[in-house]
Amino acid sequence: MWKEGFGIVLIEALKCGSYCIASDNGGIPEVLNHGKYGDLVKQPNFIEAWVDVINTAFHKLKVENKRNDFEMTEKFELKDWCKSLNSFISDAKRNLITINNNKQQLH
């Protein structure tokens, strides 16, 4: 229900192979790759919406015998996350240097 910025618990559940059902709020849709890694409840303030999504997931998992057989990307691997963050920081530093150089040229 809370508009969580990033759902670390969901990542932990995914890494354990669990099928996840979560509200479509905050950063949760990104963690669940907009429904690819689990089901999102579009109207989480309504009990009926949760019941519908849970029933649909139950049907997929039990009746159709579908499992969370997606290939977990390296999106949530620490080494890859650190690499992406370092790249982001390097880009930000370059942008700041460019901005500072442009300001100096104006004066």
C-alpha positions as CSV (number, residue, x, y, z in Angstrom):
1,M,0.0,0.0,0.0
2,W,2.9,2.3,0.7
3,K,4.5,4.0,-2.2
4,E,7.8,2.4,-1.5
5,G,10.8,3.7,-3.5
6,F,12.4,0.4,-4.0
7,G,11.2,-3.0,-2.7
8,I,14.3,-4.9,-1.4
9,V,12.0,-7.6,0.1
10,L,10.5,-8.2,-3.4
11,I,14.0,-8.7,-4.8
12,E,14.9,-11.1,-2.0
13,A,11.6,-13.1,-2.7
14,L,12.4,-13.2,-6.4
15,K,15.9,-14.4,-5.8
16,C,14.4,-17.2,-3.7
17,G,12.2,-18.2,-6.6
18,S,8.9,-16.9,-5.1
19,Y,6.0,-15.7,-7.1
20,C,5.3,-12.1,-6.0
21,I,2.1,-10.2,-5.9
22,A,2.4,-6.5,-4.9
23,S,0.7,-3.2,-5.2
24,D,1.3,-1.1,-8.3
25,N,2.8,1.8,-6.3
26,G,6.1,3.6,-6.1
27,G,9.1,1.7,-7.4
28,I,7.5,-1.7,-7.0
29,P,6.4,-2.0,-10.7
30,E,10.0,-1.5,-11.7
31,V,11.2,-4.2,-9.3
32,L,8.7,-6.6,-10.8
33,N,9.6,-5.5,-14.3
34,H,6.1,-4.1,-14.7
35,G,4.5,-7.5,-14.2
36,K,7.0,-9.8,-15.9
37,Y,8.3,-11.1,-12.5
38,G,5.0,-11.2,-10.7
39,D,1.6,-9.7,-10.6
40,L,0.8,-6.1,-9.8
41,V,-2.5,-5.0,-8.2
42,K,-3.6,-1.9,-10.1
43,Q,-6.1,-0.7,-7.5
44,P,-4.4,-1.7,-4.2
45,N,-6.9,0.2,-2.0
46,F,-9.7,-2.2,-3.0
47,I,-9.9,-5.7,-1.5
48,E,-11.6,-7.0,-4.6
49,A,-8.6,-6.0,-6.7
50,W,-6.3,-8.1,-4.5
51,V,-8.7,-11.1,-4.6
52,D,-8.9,-10.9,-8.4
53,V,-5.1,-10.8,-8.8
54,I,-4.5,-13.6,-6.2
55,N,-7.1,-15.8,-7.9
56,T,-5.5,-15.1,-11.3
57,A,-2.1,-16.0,-9.9
58,F,-3.4,-19.1,-8.3
59,H,-4.9,-20.2,-11.6
60,K,-1.6,-19.6,-13.4
61,L,0.5,-21.4,-10.8
62,K,-1.8,-24.3,-10.0
63,V,-4.2,-25.0,-12.8
64,E,-2.0,-24.0,-15.7
65,N,1.0,-25.3,-13.9
66,K,3.0,-22.2,-14.7
67,R,5.8,-21.3,-12.4
68,N,8.1,-18.3,-12.1
69,D,10.3,-19.8,-14.8
70,F,11.6,-16.4,-16.0
71,E,15.3,-16.0,-16.3
72,M,16.3,-13.7,-13.5
73,T,18.4,-11.0,-15.1
74,E,21.6,-9.6,-13.5
75,K,19.6,-6.5,-12.8
76,F,19.6,-7.2,-9.1
77,E,23.2,-8.6,-8.7
78,L,25.3,-6.4,-6.4
79,K,28.3,-6.3,-8.7
80,D,26.1,-5.2,-11.7
81,W,24.3,-2.6,-9.5
82,C,27.6,-1.2,-8.3
83,K,28.9,-1.1,-11.9
84,S,25.8,0.8,-13.0
85,L,26.0,3.2,-10.0
86,N,29.7,3.9,-10.7
87,S,28.8,4.7,-14.3
88,F,26.0,7.0,-13.3
89,I,28.4,8.8,-10.9
90,S,31.1,9.1,-13.6
91,D,28.5,10.6,-16.0
92,A,27.3,13.1,-13.4
93,K,30.9,14.2,-12.7
94,R,31.6,14.7,-16.4
95,N,28.4,16.8,-16.7
96,L,29.3,18.9,-13.7
97,I,32.8,19.6,-15.1
98,T,31.2,20.6,-18.4
99,I,28.8,22.9,-16.7
100,N,31.6,24.5,-14.6
101,N,33.7,25.0,-17.7
102,N,30.8,26.6,-19.6
103,K,30.2,29.0,-16.6
104,Q,33.9,30.0,-16.5
105,Q,33.9,30.7,-20.3
106,L,30.9,33.1,-19.8
107,H,32.8,35.1,-17.2
